[in-house]
Amino acid sequence: MPGPEPGTVWIEEWDGRLHAMFQCYFWSGNTGNRAKRANAMLRRVKQGTWVCRWCGDELPDYLRVDAQSCSEGCRKRAARERRERRAARS
């Protein structure tokens, strides 16, 4: 399944408050899924969990809402470290 379309959901700050913004579908005007994704992303930003678990950088807006790492490299480095820790415990 392909990831979200880049540039369709983003976070903006107005008057010191964060707002989730999204672009509705051109052909239908349906906003359901993008609105849900924007709200979920905003929730993670407010909780402080919209950061890469490995390097600590903010996640790009085009990633899935349940993403834990900012890139394939960070995901693989984290997995490598988990394997090494598991091997050291054995």
C-alpha positions as CSV (number, residue, x, y, z in Angstrom):
1,M,0.0,0.0,0.0
2,P,1.5,3.4,-1.0
3,G,2.2,6.0,1.6
4,P,0.3,9.3,2.0
5,E,0.6,11.8,-0.8
6,P,3.4,14.4,0.0
7,G,2.2,17.9,0.6
8,T,-1.4,17.2,1.4
9,V,-1.2,17.4,5.2
10,W,0.9,19.8,7.2
11,I,1.1,21.6,10.6
12,E,1.0,25.4,10.9
13,E,1.4,27.7,13.9
14,W,-1.0,30.7,14.2
15,D,-1.0,33.0,17.3
16,G,1.1,30.5,19.2
17,R,-1.2,27.6,18.6
18,L,-0.7,24.6,16.3
19,H,-3.2,23.8,13.6
20,A,-3.5,20.8,11.3
21,M,-4.0,21.8,7.7
22,F,-4.8,19.5,4.7
23,Q,-5.7,19.7,1.1
24,C,-9.0,18.0,0.1
25,Y,-9.2,15.6,-2.8
26,F,-9.5,17.5,-6.1
27,W,-11.9,15.2,-7.9
28,S,-14.4,14.5,-5.0
29,G,-13.8,17.1,-2.3
30,N,-13.8,14.3,0.2
31,T,-11.9,15.2,3.3
32,G,-12.5,12.3,5.6
33,N,-9.2,10.4,5.6
34,R,-7.0,13.4,5.3
35,A,-8.8,15.2,8.1
36,K,-8.2,12.1,10.3
37,R,-4.6,11.9,9.4
38,A,-4.1,15.7,10.0
39,N,-5.7,15.4,13.5
40,A,-3.6,12.3,14.3
41,M,-0.4,14.1,13.2
42,L,-1.4,17.2,15.3
43,R,-2.0,15.0,18.3
44,R,1.5,13.4,18.0
45,V,3.1,16.8,17.5
46,K,1.4,18.2,20.7
47,Q,2.5,15.0,22.6
48,G,6.0,15.4,21.4
49,T,6.1,12.0,19.7
50,W,6.4,13.3,16.1
51,V,10.2,12.8,16.3
52,C,12.5,10.0,15.1
53,R,13.1,7.5,17.8
54,W,16.7,7.0,16.7
55,C,18.1,10.5,15.8
56,G,15.5,12.7,17.5
57,D,14.8,14.8,14.4
58,E,11.3,15.9,13.6
59,L,9.5,13.5,11.2
60,P,8.7,14.7,7.7
61,D,5.1,15.5,7.0
62,Y,4.8,13.0,4.2
63,L,5.3,10.0,6.5
64,R,2.5,7.8,7.8
65,V,1.1,8.9,11.1
66,D,2.3,5.7,12.8
67,A,5.9,6.2,11.6
68,Q,8.6,5.8,14.3
69,S,11.7,6.8,12.3
70,C,12.5,9.6,9.8
71,S,14.3,7.4,7.3
72,E,15.2,3.9,6.3
73,G,18.7,4.4,7.6
74,C,17.4,5.4,11.1
75,R,15.0,2.4,11.1
76,K,17.8,0.0,10.3
77,R,20.3,1.5,12.8
78,A,17.7,1.1,15.5
79,A,17.0,-2.5,14.6
80,R,20.7,-3.2,14.5
81,E,21.1,-1.8,18.0
82,R,18.2,-3.8,19.3
83,R,19.7,-7.0,17.9
84,E,23.1,-6.2,19.5
85,R,21.5,-5.5,22.9
86,R,19.6,-8.8,22.6
87,A,22.7,-10.7,21.7
88,A,24.6,-9.1,24.6
89,R,21.9,-10.2,27.1
90,S,22.2,-13.8,26.0
